Amino acid sequence: DILSYLNKKGVSVIFLFRRNTLRRLISVLANNYDRDAKQLNGTHKSHVHSEEEVSSMHREFQ
């Protein structure tokens, strides 16, 4: 029963798996690029967490 259900819904399962895998791959590639290009006080930050970090990054890239 489970196998027949999964075969009927297989396209959705495969699509979601591929989408999440692609999203992860893009995220890894972007973080690898940002690690060298965008550093905050000498360390890599994929996302800023305060207005101070935003201001600091803004000053560095102007």
C-alpha positions, -999 to +999 in steps of 0.1 A: +000+000+000+027+025+009+047+017-022+017+023-045+009+056-027+045+068-030+045+058-067+014+079-073+029+109-053+065+103-065+067+134-087+060+156-057+085+138-035+112+140-061+104+176-069+107+187-032+139+167-028+155+182-059+144+217-049+158+214-014+191+199-027+194+228-052+187+253-025+214+237-003+239+237-031+233+274-039+236+282-002+269+264+001+283+281-030+271+316-019+286+311+016+319+300+001+320+331-021+309+354+008+335+339+031+363+356+011+344+386-002+323+398+028+339+397+062+328+415+093+357+423+117+378+396+099+351+368+103+326+354+079+289+363+087+263+349+064+236+370+080+239+401+102+221+400+135+222+436+147+221+472+135+257+476+145+268+448+122+247+463+094+264+497+099+298+482+101+293+463+068+278+493+052+309+514+060+333+487+048+317+484+013+312+521+005 
